[in-house]
Amino acid sequence: MAGRIVVGVDGSAHARQALRFALAEAALRGARVVVVGSWAVPPLAATGVGMIPAFDLLRTELADSASEVLSRELAEVADAAAGAEVEQH
């Protein structure tokens, strides 16, 4: 394996193009693709003592949503991902 290529995915068309590019580049180099999603807790949910239970619920929902976006985007580019070693984070 010739290294790795890291690409961020957020569900946007630009991110999907970046994912396709990363997969094509990985095929050329024999590299692994690491697909990364991220999320942030909205500022209002992260302040105040009374928000702590809501924060935990919100954090779980945001993480689950980010994971769903990664899976959906990889399904969208399945043709380009054929044969590629792909990690999701």
C-alpha atoms as a printed R data frame, in Angstrom:
   type eleno elety resid chain resno       x      y      z
1  ATOM     1    CA   MET     A     1   0.000  0.000  0.000
2  ATOM     2    CA   ALA     A     2   1.368  3.392 -0.998
3  ATOM     3    CA   GLY     A     3   0.094  5.559  1.832
4  ATOM     4    CA   ARG     A     4  -3.263  7.097  2.361
5  ATOM     5    CA   ILE     A     5  -5.402  9.926  1.051
6  ATOM     6    CA   VAL     A     6  -7.689 11.702  3.517
7  ATOM     7    CA   VAL     A     7 -10.864 13.417  2.283
8  ATOM     8    CA   GLY     A     8 -13.599 15.225  4.191
9  ATOM     9    CA   VAL     A     9 -17.248 14.580  3.366
10 ATOM    10    CA   ASP     A    10 -20.203 16.724  4.451
11 ATOM    11    CA   GLY     A    11 -22.936 15.745  2.018
12 ATOM    12    CA   SER     A    12 -22.315 18.631 -0.386
13 ATOM    13    CA   ALA     A    13 -21.740 18.293 -4.120
14 ATOM    14    CA   HIS     A    14 -18.222 19.716 -3.716
15 ATOM    15    CA   ALA     A    15 -17.359 17.119 -1.083
16 ATOM    16    CA   ARG     A    16 -18.678 14.371 -3.359
17 ATOM    17    CA   GLN     A    17 -16.392 15.629 -6.145
18 ATOM    18    CA   ALA     A    18 -13.473 15.639 -3.698
19 ATOM    19    CA   LEU     A    19 -14.332 12.062 -2.708
20 ATOM    20    CA   ARG     A    20 -14.400 10.955 -6.346
21 ATOM    21    CA   PHE     A    21 -11.044 12.668 -6.918
22 ATOM    22    CA   ALA     A    22  -9.549 11.014 -3.833
23 ATOM    23    CA   LEU     A    23 -10.734  7.590 -4.988
24 ATOM    24    CA   ALA     A    24  -9.303  8.109 -8.475
25 ATOM    25    CA   GLU     A    25  -6.006  9.326 -7.036
26 ATOM    26    CA   ALA     A    26  -5.886  6.344 -4.677
27 ATOM    27    CA   ALA     A    27  -6.377  3.996 -7.633
28 ATOM    28    CA   LEU     A    28  -3.432  5.621 -9.416
29 ATOM    29    CA   ARG     A    29  -1.170  5.448 -6.368
30 ATOM    30    CA   GLY     A    30  -2.384  2.191 -4.849
31 ATOM    31    CA   ALA     A    31  -3.268  4.139 -1.715
32 ATOM    32    CA   ARG     A    32  -5.971  3.730  0.900
33 ATOM    33    CA   VAL     A    33  -8.716  6.393  1.200
34 ATOM    34    CA   VAL     A    34  -9.698  7.657  4.632
35 ATOM    35    CA   VAL     A    35 -13.117  9.332  4.486
36 ATOM    36    CA   VAL     A    36 -13.727 11.726  7.368
37 ATOM    37    CA   GLY     A    37 -16.945 13.366  8.472
38 ATOM    38    CA   SER     A    38 -17.310 15.948 11.192
39 ATOM    39    CA   TRP     A    39 -20.000 17.691 13.155
40 ATOM    40    CA   ALA     A    40 -20.246 20.464 15.695
41 ATOM    41    CA   VAL     A    41 -22.628 21.080 18.556
42 ATOM    42    CA   PRO     A    42 -24.553 24.320 18.026
43 ATOM    43    CA   PRO     A    43 -23.391 26.967 20.556
44 ATOM    44    CA   LEU     A    44 -26.782 27.317 22.251
45 ATOM    45    CA   ALA     A    45 -26.891 23.601 23.049
46 ATOM    46    CA   ALA     A    46 -23.426 23.659 24.594
47 ATOM    47    CA   THR     A    47 -24.031 26.388 27.187
48 ATOM    48    CA   GLY     A    48 -25.777 26.356 30.516
49 ATOM    49    CA   VAL     A    49 -25.971 23.713 33.208
50 ATOM    50    CA   GLY     A    50 -29.510 22.714 32.234
51 ATOM    51    CA   MET     A    51 -28.363 21.790 28.747
52 ATOM    52    CA   ILE     A    52 -26.082 18.897 29.719
53 ATOM    53    CA   PRO     A    53 -28.690 16.105 29.200
54 ATOM    54    CA   ALA     A    54 -29.728 17.693 25.906
55 ATOM    55    CA   PHE     A    55 -26.062 17.954 24.909
56 ATOM    56    CA   ASP     A    56 -25.568 14.202 25.305
57 ATOM    57    CA   LEU     A    57 -28.657 13.445 23.226
58 ATOM    58    CA   LEU     A    58 -27.694 16.009 20.607
59 ATOM    59    CA   ARG     A    59 -24.126 14.693 20.421
60 ATOM    60    CA   THR     A    60 -25.393 11.168 19.752
61 ATOM    61    CA   GLU     A    61 -27.838 12.366 17.091
62 ATOM    62    CA   LEU     A    62 -25.178 14.475 15.354
63 ATOM    63    CA   ALA     A    63 -22.668 11.620 15.356
64 ATOM    64    CA   ASP     A    64 -25.279  9.228 13.952
65 ATOM    65    CA   SER     A    65 -26.229 11.755 11.280
66 ATOM    66    CA   ALA     A    66 -22.579 12.262 10.272
67 ATOM    67    CA   SER     A    67 -22.146  8.483  9.991
68 ATOM    68    CA   GLU     A    68 -25.238  8.268  7.769
69 ATOM    69    CA   VAL     A    69 -23.846 11.024  5.514
70 ATOM    70    CA   LEU     A    70 -20.577  9.102  5.121
71 ATOM    71    CA   SER     A    71 -22.392  5.898  4.222
72 ATOM    72    CA   ARG     A    72 -24.727  7.672  1.793
73 ATOM    73    CA   GLU     A    73 -21.866  9.499  0.057
74 ATOM    74    CA   LEU     A    74 -19.859  6.295 -0.326
75 ATOM    75    CA   ALA     A    75 -22.930  4.623 -1.829
76 ATOM    76    CA   GLU     A    76 -23.249  7.544 -4.291
77 ATOM    77    CA   VAL     A    77 -19.699  6.997 -5.562
78 ATOM    78    CA   ALA     A    78 -19.708  3.197 -5.369
79 ATOM    79    CA   ASP     A    79 -18.643  2.974 -9.011
80 ATOM    80    CA   ALA     A    80 -15.498  4.987 -8.302
81 ATOM    81    CA   ALA     A    81 -14.828  3.104 -5.064
82 ATOM    82    CA   ALA     A    82 -14.783 -0.346 -6.645
83 ATOM    83    CA   GLY     A    83 -11.645 -2.131 -5.541
84 ATOM    84    CA   ALA     A    84 -10.451  0.740 -3.342
85 ATOM    85    CA   GLU     A    85  -9.557  0.253  0.308
86 ATOM    86    CA   VAL     A    86 -11.745  2.774  2.158
87 ATOM    87    CA   GLU     A    87 -11.881  3.628  5.869
88 ATOM    88    CA   GLN     A    88 -14.640  5.721  7.451
89 ATOM    89    CA   HIS     A    89 -14.085  8.005 10.434
